[in-house]
Amino acid sequence: MSSSLSFLATIASPFHHDHSRYPRKATPASTHFSPLASGNASAYDNGGDKESILRLDRRNVLISTLGGLYGAATLGHENTAVASPVQPPDISKCHTAHAGQGAENVQCCPPYTDPSKIVDFKFPPPSMPLRTRKPAHLLDADDLAKYKEAYSRMKALDPSDPWSFEQQAKVHCQYCNGAYDQVGFNVPVQVHFSWIFLPWHRFYLHFHERILGKLIGDETFALPFWNWDSPDGMTMPSIFVNDKTSSLYNKRRDPDNLPPTVLDYQYSLKSSGNPYTDEELKMKNLYEMNKTFKESLPLPELFLGDPVKAGEEPSAGKTMGRLESIHNAMHQFVGTPEAPFRDMGNFYSAGYDPLFYSHHSNVDRMWHIYRQMRGNKVDLNDKDWLNASFLFYDDNRQLVRVKVEDSLNPQKLRYTYEDVELPWADRNIKKKVVKPPSGAKPRSRIALVQVSEFGPDPRPLDSTIRALVQRPKKSRTKSEKDDEVEVLFIDGIEIPHNGPVAFEVYVAAPYGGDFVGPDLGESAGSFLKLPHFHIRSSEDAQTKKFSLKLGISNLLEDIDAEGSEKVVVSLVPKVGEVAIGGIHIDLIKTDWTA
């Protein structure tokens, strides 16, 4: 891609966004940018009388206290819309998968190929003990011994056994790297980048966990979760790294990121050094998780990802959920940092690291908490989501067909999570966020360059893009904010290769009519894609298009920009080759009153 200078421009997206699914109102509108206040970077706890984002606020359906957060889920919904849900693949038609960048040919087909042996999933009996998943960094000696023994036995099985660690790892490759096509379509099965990401991985963990328990004869066995949403858990758990003889150990991890290195929710390989202290980085992560929940609670697609129907490819202009993007950072943080980005660093091999399953236990826990915060309301009342279905081998060596609607209540699957503090849930956490480290020389104000369009062709993101973007309406009332979420769209994200890609998004208010300061403002989120390759051959390679949607209603309040007619959106490249088609802001109706 050709080089381009950073710029600041008034833009209108050349892409027409389909609003047919989102009733909206709009009118345009102005204020000053005020930087985040610095504070005590070690004040993580959410105890005492601190208010939480779980407490009643604008969103009157949030539960009022942390008490009962892990209580029984309820399910009541009616299906609407014409059905075209993603269906299970034809297991008799598995072919070579592709991982790219030095690992193009991957054999991950399962040893079972007879579709006549598939049965529909049945919930385990209510009498089965409830498995309780605990934080990995707090496991006691007995639980750790069981955990190691379960993986020792799984790894000792014949590699052709569907219960074996080899076959369990290959399940992720089958559904992520093009080993299967969607039935009736020449489109690969893909369980990332869309609304099926969370349900599919929940079932994957469910069966993996039950098989491990079966191998050691313990119905109470539960996977521990990597508690990376707590400051004490923001390093790789020591149980996975300290003992090289352990069944939990994996040698294909980034040696630079072993403990005590603190992870960054916006980590993107070695694209840049970390300018934060450990305490500042932990606070930055907590604020990112706080925003993730606050901005997406009224609109589940922001959390789960865009719809994908039968015959659609998730990467075709779709937006992954905000939680998935954060989850990608942990994958890159752990996995090998150079091509072919083995084990946690790549889709096709991620399941070969036991830490993968602990990582995804916390991803699943975040979804569980999200649903609890929404009063266990069905996330997406769409039967194309609820009836999307997949195949897994269960703990009775039976191939079963599962549906998304079967995944919504963990207690019906007979597992839950240990109740631990949620330090990111403090409603006032924005007041404690530290500023980026000082040291850079102050610069003069940057004059705005006015242009009417982003341009007909995608713009390479090879240096920071700064754009002045019109808001649909300024100074919205509380009622209006309850009714509609303000969403920032990054359109036409083009990725012409299959390596890792990451860029960050910042929002600020201009100081005046023609000037903006050098400060990028506040982070609105990031786009982070793992190395990914699921085409049939190099001749089939083509540029993939994605989009990014970020809720900014609360962010604009945090930076005192609610009165601004326009905001400055900055896109900061981190790693990989990428181009941007456009940027715009819209109001999208929430589902609180749906």
C-alpha positions as CSV (number, residue, x, y, z in Angstrom):
1,M,0.0,0.0,0.0
2,S,1.2,3.5,-0.7
3,S,2.1,5.8,2.1
4,S,-0.3,8.5,3.2
5,L,0.0,11.3,5.7
6,S,-2.2,11.6,8.7
7,F,-5.2,13.8,8.0
8,L,-8.2,15.3,9.6
9,A,-11.2,15.6,7.4
10,T,-15.0,16.1,7.4
11,I,-16.3,12.9,5.8
12,A,-19.4,11.3,4.6
13,S,-19.3,7.5,4.1
14,P,-19.7,6.4,0.4
15,F,-21.3,3.2,1.7
16,H,-25.0,3.0,2.1
17,H,-25.8,1.3,5.4
18,D,-28.8,-0.9,5.6
19,H,-31.1,0.5,8.3
20,S,-34.0,-1.7,7.5
21,R,-33.4,-3.8,10.6
22,Y,-33.0,-0.7,12.8
23,P,-35.7,1.9,13.1
24,R,-34.0,5.2,13.7
25,K,-34.4,8.9,14.1
26,A,-31.8,11.5,13.2
27,T,-31.0,15.1,13.2
28,P,-27.5,16.7,13.4
29,A,-25.1,18.9,16.1
30,S,-21.1,20.9,19.6
31,T,-18.6,21.1,22.8
32,H,-15.0,21.0,24.0
33,F,-12.9,18.0,24.7
34,S,-11.9,17.4,28.2
35,P,-9.2,14.8,28.9
36,L,-9.8,11.9,31.2
37,A,-9.1,12.7,34.8
38,S,-6.2,10.9,36.4
39,G,-6.6,9.1,39.6
40,N,-5.5,6.3,41.8
41,A,-4.6,3.5,39.5
42,S,-4.8,0.8,42.1
43,A,-8.4,1.4,43.2
44,Y,-9.8,-1.7,41.5
45,D,-12.3,-3.0,44.0
46,N,-16.0,-2.7,43.6
47,G,-16.9,-3.2,47.2
48,G,-18.5,-1.0,49.9
49,D,-21.0,1.6,48.6
50,K,-19.4,2.2,45.2
51,E,-22.0,2.3,42.5
52,S,-21.9,-0.2,39.7
53,I,-22.9,-0.3,36.1
54,L,-25.2,-3.1,37.2
55,R,-27.2,-0.7,39.3
56,L,-30.3,0.9,38.0
57,D,-29.4,3.9,35.9
58,R,-30.8,5.0,32.5
59,R,-31.2,1.4,31.6
60,N,-34.0,0.4,33.8
61,V,-33.8,-3.3,33.1
62,L,-30.4,-3.8,34.7
63,I,-30.4,-5.8,37.9
64,S,-30.0,-3.5,40.9
65,T,-27.3,-5.3,42.8
66,L,-24.5,-7.8,42.3
67,G,-26.4,-10.2,44.5
68,G,-27.9,-13.1,42.7
69,L,-25.8,-12.4,39.5
70,Y,-25.2,-16.1,39.1
71,G,-28.8,-17.1,39.8
72,A,-31.0,-19.3,37.5
73,A,-31.6,-17.9,34.0
74,T,-35.0,-17.6,32.6
75,L,-36.0,-18.2,29.0
76,G,-39.1,-16.9,27.3
77,H,-39.3,-15.7,23.7
78,E,-41.2,-15.9,20.5
79,N,-39.5,-16.5,17.2
80,T,-40.2,-14.1,14.4
81,A,-38.8,-13.6,10.8
82,V,-38.3,-16.1,8.0
83,A,-35.9,-18.8,8.9
84,S,-32.5,-19.3,7.2
85,P,-30.3,-20.3,10.1
86,V,-26.8,-21.7,9.6
87,Q,-27.0,-25.5,9.5
88,P,-24.6,-28.2,10.6
89,P,-22.1,-29.2,8.0
90,D,-22.2,-32.5,6.0
91,I,-19.5,-34.5,8.0
92,S,-19.0,-36.8,5.0
93,K,-17.6,-33.9,3.0
94,C,-14.7,-32.7,5.0
95,H,-11.6,-31.6,3.1
96,T,-8.2,-30.0,3.7
97,A,-8.3,-26.8,5.7
98,H,-6.0,-23.9,5.3
99,A,-4.2,-21.8,7.8
100,G,-1.9,-19.6,5.6
101,Q,1.5,-18.1,6.1
102,G,3.6,-21.3,6.2
103,A,0.8,-23.7,7.2
104,E,-1.4,-23.7,4.1
105,N,-2.4,-27.4,4.2
106,V,-3.9,-28.6,7.4
107,Q,-5.6,-31.9,7.9
108,C,-8.2,-31.5,10.6
109,C,-11.1,-33.7,9.5
110,P,-12.6,-35.9,12.2
111,P,-12.5,-39.7,12.3
112,Y,-16.3,-39.9,12.1
113,T,-18.1,-39.5,8.7
114,D,-21.4,-41.2,9.1
115,P,-24.3,-38.7,9.2
116,S,-26.8,-41.4,10.1
117,K,-25.4,-41.5,13.6
118,I,-26.3,-37.9,14.5
119,V,-28.9,-37.4,17.3
120,D,-30.5,-34.3,18.7
121,F,-29.0,-32.9,21.8
122,K,-30.7,-33.5,25.1
123,F,-30.0,-31.5,28.3
124,P,-28.2,-33.4,31.1
125,P,-30.6,-34.4,33.9
126,P,-31.3,-31.8,36.6
127,S,-30.0,-34.3,39.1
128,M,-26.5,-34.1,37.7
129,P,-24.1,-32.1,40.0
130,L,-23.6,-28.4,39.0
131,R,-20.1,-27.9,37.8
132,T,-18.5,-24.7,39.2
133,R,-15.8,-23.0,37.1
134,K,-13.3,-21.2,39.3
135,P,-10.5,-18.6,38.6
136,A,-7.4,-20.4,37.3
137,H,-5.1,-18.3,39.4
138,L,-7.0,-19.3,42.6
139,L,-7.2,-23.1,42.1
140,D,-6.5,-25.1,45.2
141,A,-4.1,-28.1,45.1
142,D,-6.9,-30.7,44.8
143,D,-8.6,-29.0,41.8
144,L,-5.3,-28.4,40.1
145,A,-4.3,-32.1,40.5
146,K,-7.6,-33.1,38.9
147,Y,-7.2,-30.6,36.1
148,K,-3.7,-31.9,35.2
149,E,-4.8,-35.5,35.5
150,A,-7.7,-35.0,33.2
151,Y,-5.5,-33.5,30.4
152,S,-2.9,-36.2,31.0
153,R,-5.5,-38.9,30.3
154,M,-6.9,-37.0,27.3
155,K,-3.5,-36.6,25.8
156,A,-2.8,-40.3,26.3
157,L,-5.7,-41.4,24.2
158,D,-5.2,-42.7,20.6
159,P,-5.1,-39.6,18.3
160,S,-8.0,-41.0,16.3
161,D,-10.3,-41.2,19.3
162,P,-12.8,-38.3,19.2
163,W,-12.1,-37.7,22.9
164,S,-8.4,-37.4,22.3
165,F,-6.6,-34.0,22.8
166,E,-5.6,-34.2,19.1
167,Q,-9.2,-34.5,17.9
168,Q,-10.6,-32.0,20.4
169,A,-8.1,-29.4,19.1
170,K,-9.1,-30.2,15.5
171,V,-12.7,-29.3,16.2
172,H,-11.8,-25.6,16.2
173,C,-9.9,-26.0,12.9
174,Q,-12.9,-27.8,11.3
175,Y,-15.3,-24.9,12.1
176,C,-12.8,-22.0,11.5
177,N,-10.5,-22.8,8.6
178,G,-12.7,-24.1,5.8
179,A,-12.7,-27.8,6.4
180,Y,-16.5,-27.8,5.9
181,D,-18.8,-26.0,3.6
182,Q,-22.2,-24.8,4.6
183,V,-24.8,-27.4,3.4
184,G,-26.1,-26.3,0.0
185,F,-23.6,-23.4,-0.4
186,N,-20.1,-23.0,-1.7
187,V,-19.3,-21.0,1.4
188,P,-17.0,-22.2,4.2
189,V,-18.4,-22.8,7.7
190,Q,-17.0,-20.1,10.0
191,V,-17.9,-19.5,13.6
192,H,-16.1,-16.2,14.1
193,F,-17.0,-12.7,13.2
194,S,-20.7,-13.0,13.9
195,W,-23.5,-13.7,16.3
196,I,-22.7,-17.5,16.5
197,F,-19.2,-16.9,17.9
198,L,-20.4,-17.1,21.6
199,P,-22.9,-19.9,21.4
200,W,-20.7,-22.2,19.3
201,H,-17.7,-21.8,21.7
202,R,-20.0,-22.3,24.7
203,F,-21.0,-25.7,23.4
204,Y,-17.4,-26.5,22.4
205,L,-16.4,-25.9,26.1
206,H,-19.4,-27.8,27.4
207,F,-18.5,-31.1,25.7
208,H,-14.8,-30.7,26.2
209,E,-15.3,-30.2,29.9
210,R,-17.7,-33.1,30.2
211,I,-15.2,-35.4,28.4
212,L,-12.4,-34.4,30.7
213,G,-14.6,-35.1,33.7
214,K,-15.6,-38.5,32.3
215,L,-11.9,-39.4,31.8
216,I,-11.2,-38.9,35.6
217,G,-14.6,-40.2,36.7
218,D,-15.6,-36.9,38.3
219,E,-19.1,-35.4,37.4
220,T,-18.2,-32.2,39.3
221,F,-15.1,-31.5,37.2
222,A,-15.1,-28.0,35.7
223,L,-12.7,-26.0,33.6
224,P,-11.1,-23.1,35.4
225,F,-11.4,-19.7,33.8
226,W,-8.6,-17.3,33.1
227,N,-9.8,-14.4,35.1
228,W,-8.3,-11.7,32.8
229,D,-11.1,-9.2,33.8
230,S,-9.6,-8.9,37.3
231,P,-6.2,-7.1,37.9
232,D,-4.9,-10.2,39.7
233,G,-5.6,-12.3,36.6
234,M,-4.2,-10.1,33.9
235,T,-1.1,-12.3,33.3
236,M,-1.0,-15.8,32.0
237,P,-2.0,-18.0,34.9
238,S,1.1,-19.6,36.5
239,I,-0.4,-23.1,36.4
240,F,0.0,-23.1,32.7
241,V,3.6,-21.9,32.6
242,N,5.6,-22.8,35.7
243,D,5.9,-26.6,35.2
244,K,7.2,-27.7,31.9
245,T,6.3,-31.4,32.7
246,S,2.7,-30.5,33.3
247,S,-0.1,-31.6,30.9
248,L,-1.1,-27.9,30.9
249,Y,2.2,-26.6,29.6
250,N,2.6,-25.5,26.0
251,K,6.0,-24.5,24.5
252,R,4.4,-22.5,21.7
253,R,3.7,-19.3,23.6
254,D,5.3,-15.9,23.3
255,P,8.3,-16.0,25.7
256,D,8.1,-12.2,26.0
257,N,4.6,-12.3,27.5
258,L,5.1,-14.9,30.2
259,P,4.3,-13.8,33.8
260,P,4.8,-11.2,35.2
261,T,4.0,-9.4,31.8
262,V,0.6,-7.8,32.0
263,L,-1.7,-8.2,29.0
264,D,-3.3,-5.3,27.2
265,Y,-6.9,-5.7,25.9
266,Q,-5.7,-3.8,22.7
267,Y,-2.6,-6.0,22.4
268,S,-1.5,-6.6,18.8
269,L,1.7,-8.6,18.6
270,K,4.9,-6.5,18.7
271,S,3.4,-3.6,16.8
272,S,4.5,-1.1,19.5
273,G,6.0,-1.0,22.9
274,N,3.8,-0.7,26.0
275,P,4.2,2.9,27.4
276,Y,2.1,2.1,30.5
277,T,3.1,1.0,33.9
278,D,1.5,-2.3,35.0
279,E,-1.0,-0.5,37.3
280,E,-1.9,2.0,34.5
281,L,-2.4,-0.9,32.1
282,K,-4.6,-2.8,34.5
283,M,-6.8,0.3,34.9
284,K,-6.9,0.8,31.2
285,N,-8.2,-2.7,30.8
286,L,-10.8,-2.3,33.4
287,Y,-12.1,0.9,31.7
288,E,-12.2,-1.0,28.4
289,M,-14.3,-3.8,29.9
290,N,-16.5,-1.2,31.6
291,K,-17.2,0.5,28.3
292,T,-17.8,-2.8,26.5
293,F,-20.7,-3.6,28.8
294,K,-22.1,-0.1,29.1
295,E,-22.1,0.6,25.4
296,S,-23.5,-2.8,24.3
297,L,-26.1,-3.6,27.0
298,P,-28.9,-1.8,25.1
299,L,-27.9,-3.4,21.7
300,P,-26.8,-7.0,21.8
301,E,-25.4,-7.1,18.3
302,L,-22.6,-4.7,19.5
303,F,-21.6,-7.4,22.1
304,L,-22.3,-10.7,20.1
305,G,-21.6,-9.6,16.5
306,D,-23.6,-9.2,13.3
307,P,-26.2,-11.6,12.1
308,V,-25.0,-14.3,9.7
309,K,-27.6,-16.4,7.7
310,A,-27.3,-19.6,5.8
311,G,-25.1,-19.1,2.7
312,E,-23.5,-15.9,4.0
313,E,-19.8,-15.6,4.8
314,P,-19.3,-13.9,8.1
315,S,-16.3,-11.8,6.8
316,A,-18.5,-10.3,4.0
317,G,-18.8,-6.8,5.5
318,K,-19.8,-8.2,9.0
319,T,-18.9,-6.8,12.4
320,M,-17.5,-9.1,15.1
321,G,-18.8,-8.4,18.6
322,R,-16.8,-6.2,20.8
323,L,-16.1,-9.1,23.2
324,E,-14.7,-11.1,20.3
325,S,-12.2,-8.3,19.5
326,I,-11.0,-8.2,23.1
327,H,-10.7,-12.0,23.1
328,N,-8.5,-11.8,20.0
329,A,-6.0,-9.8,22.0
330,M,-5.5,-12.6,24.5
331,H,-4.9,-15.1,21.6
332,Q,-2.2,-12.9,20.2
333,F,-0.7,-12.2,23.6
334,V,-0.2,-15.9,24.3
335,G,0.5,-17.4,20.8
336,T,3.8,-17.4,18.9
337,P,4.4,-13.9,17.5
338,E,5.8,-14.9,14.1
339,A,4.2,-16.7,11.1
340,P,2.6,-19.2,11.1
341,F,1.5,-17.9,14.5
342,R,1.1,-21.3,16.0
343,D,-1.3,-22.6,18.7
344,M,-3.1,-19.7,20.5
345,G,-1.9,-17.3,17.8
346,N,-4.0,-18.9,15.0
347,F,-7.5,-20.3,14.5
348,Y,-6.5,-23.6,13.1
349,S,-4.1,-24.5,16.0
350,A,-5.6,-22.6,19.0
351,G,-7.1,-25.7,20.5
352,Y,-3.7,-27.3,21.0
353,D,-3.0,-25.1,24.0
354,P,-4.9,-26.0,27.2
355,L,-4.9,-22.3,28.0
356,F,-7.3,-21.9,25.1
357,Y,-10.1,-23.6,27.0
358,S,-9.5,-21.6,30.1
359,H,-9.4,-18.4,28.1
360,H,-12.7,-19.2,26.5
361,S,-14.2,-20.1,29.8
362,N,-13.8,-16.5,30.7
363,V,-15.1,-15.3,27.4
364,D,-18.2,-17.5,28.1
365,R,-18.4,-16.1,31.6
366,M,-18.5,-12.5,30.2
367,W,-21.5,-13.6,28.0
368,H,-23.1,-15.2,31.1
369,I,-22.6,-11.9,33.1
370,Y,-23.9,-9.9,30.1
371,R,-27.1,-11.9,30.0
372,Q,-27.6,-11.6,33.7
373,M,-27.2,-7.8,33.5
374,R,-29.9,-7.8,30.9
375,G,-32.2,-9.8,33.1
376,N,-31.7,-13.0,31.1
377,K,-33.7,-11.6,28.2
378,V,-33.1,-13.5,25.0
379,D,-30.2,-11.6,23.4
380,L,-31.4,-11.7,19.9
381,N,-35.1,-12.6,19.3
382,D,-34.4,-14.0,15.8
383,K,-35.0,-17.6,15.0
384,D,-32.2,-17.5,12.4
385,W,-29.9,-17.1,15.5
386,L,-31.9,-19.3,17.9
387,N,-32.1,-22.2,15.3
388,A,-28.5,-22.0,14.1
389,S,-27.1,-25.5,14.7
390,F,-23.8,-27.3,15.0
391,L,-22.4,-30.8,15.6
392,F,-20.2,-32.0,18.5
393,Y,-19.1,-35.3,19.9
394,D,-20.3,-35.7,23.5
395,D,-19.1,-37.5,26.6
396,N,-21.0,-40.7,25.5
397,R,-19.1,-40.8,22.2
398,Q,-22.3,-39.8,20.5
399,L,-22.4,-37.2,17.7
400,V,-25.1,-34.7,18.7
401,R,-26.8,-31.8,16.9
402,V,-27.2,-28.6,19.1
403,K,-29.0,-25.3,18.5
404,V,-28.1,-21.9,19.8
405,E,-31.4,-21.7,21.8
406,D,-30.1,-24.7,23.8
407,S,-27.0,-22.7,24.9
408,L,-28.7,-19.7,26.7
409,N,-29.0,-21.2,30.2
410,P,-25.7,-22.6,31.6
411,Q,-27.6,-24.1,34.6
412,K,-29.5,-26.3,32.2
413,L,-26.1,-27.4,30.9
414,R,-25.2,-28.0,34.5
415,Y,-22.5,-25.6,35.0
416,T,-22.0,-22.2,36.6
417,Y,-19.2,-19.8,37.6
418,E,-17.8,-19.0,41.0
419,D,-19.0,-15.6,42.2
420,V,-16.0,-13.3,42.2
421,E,-15.8,-9.5,42.3
422,L,-16.2,-7.5,39.1
423,P,-13.8,-4.6,39.5
424,W,-14.6,-3.2,36.1
425,A,-18.3,-2.9,37.0
426,D,-17.8,0.3,39.0
427,R,-20.1,2.9,37.3
428,N,-17.6,5.7,38.1
429,I,-14.5,3.9,36.9
430,K,-14.0,6.6,34.2
431,K,-13.0,9.0,37.0
432,K,-10.1,6.7,37.9
433,V,-8.7,6.1,34.4
434,V,-5.1,7.4,34.1
435,K,-4.0,9.5,31.2
436,P,-1.5,8.0,28.7
437,P,2.0,8.5,29.9
438,S,3.4,12.0,29.6
439,G,6.7,12.8,28.0
440,A,5.7,13.7,24.4
441,K,6.5,17.3,23.6
442,P,3.4,19.5,23.3
443,R,2.4,20.4,19.8
444,S,0.4,23.2,18.3
445,R,-3.2,22.9,17.4
446,I,-3.9,21.0,14.2
447,A,-6.0,22.9,11.6
448,L,-8.9,21.0,10.1
449,V,-8.9,20.1,6.5
450,Q,-12.4,20.1,5.1
451,V,-13.4,17.6,2.5
452,S,-16.8,16.4,1.5
453,E,-16.2,12.7,1.1
454,F,-13.9,9.9,2.2
455,G,-13.4,9.1,-1.5
456,P,-14.5,6.4,-3.9
457,D,-11.6,4.1,-3.1
458,P,-10.6,2.6,0.3
459,R,-7.9,4.7,2.0
460,P,-4.8,2.8,3.2
461,L,-4.4,2.9,7.0
462,D,-0.7,3.1,6.9
463,S,-0.6,6.1,9.2
464,T,-3.1,7.7,11.6
465,I,-6.3,8.9,10.0
466,R,-8.1,11.7,11.8
467,A,-11.5,12.6,10.5
468,L,-14.2,15.1,11.6
469,V,-17.4,13.2,11.6
470,Q,-20.9,14.6,11.7
471,R,-23.2,13.4,14.5
472,P,-26.9,12.7,13.8
473,K,-28.0,14.8,16.7
474,K,-26.3,16.7,19.6
475,S,-27.5,17.2,23.2
476,R,-29.8,14.1,23.3
477,T,-32.1,13.8,26.2
478,K,-32.1,10.9,28.6
479,S,-35.3,9.5,27.0
480,E,-33.7,9.7,23.5
481,K,-30.6,7.9,24.8
482,D,-32.7,5.1,26.3
483,D,-34.5,4.7,23.0
484,E,-31.5,4.8,20.6
485,V,-27.8,4.0,20.8
486,E,-25.3,6.3,19.1
487,V,-23.1,4.0,17.0
488,L,-19.8,4.8,15.2
489,F,-19.4,2.8,12.0
490,I,-16.0,2.1,10.3
491,D,-17.1,0.9,6.9
492,G,-15.4,-1.1,4.2
493,I,-12.5,-2.5,6.1
494,E,-10.4,-4.2,3.5
495,I,-7.8,-6.8,4.4
496,P,-5.9,-8.1,1.3
497,H,-4.0,-10.8,3.1
498,N,-4.5,-13.4,5.9
499,G,-2.1,-12.2,8.6
500,P,-2.9,-10.4,11.8
501,V,-4.5,-7.0,11.6
502,A,-5.2,-4.4,14.3
503,F,-6.0,-0.7,14.6
504,E,-7.4,1.4,17.4
505,V,-10.2,3.9,17.4
506,Y,-10.3,7.1,19.4
507,V,-12.9,9.8,19.7
508,A,-12.5,13.5,20.8
509,A,-14.4,16.7,20.5
510,P,-12.8,19.6,18.4
511,Y,-11.8,22.7,20.4
512,G,-13.5,25.1,18.0
513,G,-14.7,25.5,14.5
514,D,-11.3,25.0,12.7
515,F,-9.0,23.5,15.3
516,V,-8.4,20.3,17.1
517,G,-5.7,19.4,19.6
518,P,-3.0,16.7,19.1
519,D,-4.6,14.5,21.8
520,L,-6.3,11.6,20.2
521,G,-9.0,11.6,22.8
522,E,-10.6,8.6,24.4
523,S,-10.4,5.0,23.1
524,A,-13.7,3.9,21.6
525,G,-12.5,0.4,20.9
526,S,-10.3,-1.5,18.5
527,F,-10.4,-3.9,15.5
528,L,-8.2,-6.9,16.0
529,K,-8.2,-9.9,13.7
530,L,-6.2,-13.1,14.2
531,P,-4.3,-14.7,11.2
532,H,-7.0,-16.4,9.3
533,F,-7.1,-18.4,6.0
534,H,-10.0,-20.6,5.0
535,I,-10.0,-20.6,1.2
536,R,-9.4,-23.6,-1.1
537,S,-6.2,-22.5,-2.8
538,S,-4.0,-19.4,-3.3
539,E,-5.8,-18.7,-6.6
540,D,-9.0,-18.2,-4.6
541,A,-7.4,-15.5,-2.4
542,Q,-9.2,-12.2,-2.4
543,T,-9.5,-9.1,-0.3
544,K,-11.8,-9.7,2.7
545,K,-14.1,-7.0,3.8
546,F,-15.2,-6.3,7.3
547,S,-16.9,-3.5,9.3
548,L,-16.7,-2.2,12.8
549,K,-19.5,-0.9,15.0
550,L,-18.8,0.8,18.3
551,G,-21.4,2.2,20.7
552,I,-20.3,5.7,21.8
553,S,-23.3,7.0,23.8
554,N,-21.6,6.7,27.2
555,L,-18.2,7.6,25.8
556,L,-19.5,11.0,24.6
557,E,-20.7,11.7,28.1
558,D,-17.4,10.7,29.6
559,I,-15.5,13.2,27.4
560,D,-18.1,15.9,27.7
561,A,-18.9,15.9,24.0
562,E,-22.6,15.4,24.1
563,G,-23.1,19.0,22.9
564,S,-20.8,18.6,19.9
565,E,-22.2,18.6,16.4
566,K,-19.1,16.8,15.2
567,V,-16.5,14.6,16.8
568,V,-12.9,13.8,15.8
569,V,-12.5,10.1,15.0
570,S,-8.9,8.9,14.9
571,L,-7.9,5.5,13.5
572,V,-4.4,4.4,14.6
573,P,-2.8,1.5,12.7
574,K,-1.1,-1.1,14.9
575,V,-0.1,-4.1,12.8
576,G,-0.9,-5.5,9.3
577,E,-2.1,-4.1,6.0
578,V,-5.6,-2.6,5.9
579,A,-7.7,0.0,4.1
580,I,-10.7,1.9,5.3
581,G,-13.8,2.7,3.1
582,G,-15.6,5.2,5.3
583,I,-16.7,6.4,8.7
584,H,-20.1,7.6,9.9
585,I,-22.2,7.8,13.0
586,D,-25.9,6.8,13.3
587,L,-28.6,6.3,15.9
588,I,-29.8,2.7,16.3
589,K,-32.9,1.7,18.2
590,T,-32.3,-0.3,21.3
591,D,-34.1,-3.5,22.2
592,W,-35.0,-2.4,25.8
593,T,-38.7,-1.8,24.8
594,A,-38.8,-4.4,22.1
